[in-house]
Amino acid sequence: MTTKKDLIIGIDPDVEKNGVACYKPTGKLLEVSNLTFFELFDFLNFSKENVKHVVIEGGWLIAKSNFHNERSGVRVAARIGNNTGSNHETGRKIVEMCEYLQIPHRIIKPLKKCWKGKDGKITHEEFVRLTGIIAKRSNQEQRDAALLVWGL
């Protein structure tokens, strides 16, 4: 029996919990969640027979990706740089995870910030209107992961 590889997974890497969106174009099914690194490993390992491909946001592909306000001070700049580097390394490890599990994947640059939210990020209201998901709440990682699977 062969399985149908129709699951597209979008991952927005984060140190604490990665935003994960699962999309089945055949049923127009979209699910979003937040998974720790090892929960993500378990999920990908369990689902790999059904995965068409994984789309990973590669913030490290941007030449200068730790933008910060120089007037904020050295400590703030150091914290932002540390957090950015940690997120980038998490993303690289997720790529390594996909390679290890032999799951087709691609890395894309972060999507253009053209939404109504702070710093051009997509708001929950825009997310609900775009996806049709009825949810009281969603976080930025979930929304970004969903945009990855839709290629927006």
Secondary structure by P-SEA (a helix, b strand, c coil): ccccccbbbbbbccccbbbbbbbcccccbbbbbcccaaaaaaaaaaccccccbbbbbccccccccccccccccaaaaaaaaaaaaaaaaaaaaaaaaaaaaccccccccccccccccccccccaaaaaaacccccccccaaaaaaaaaaacc
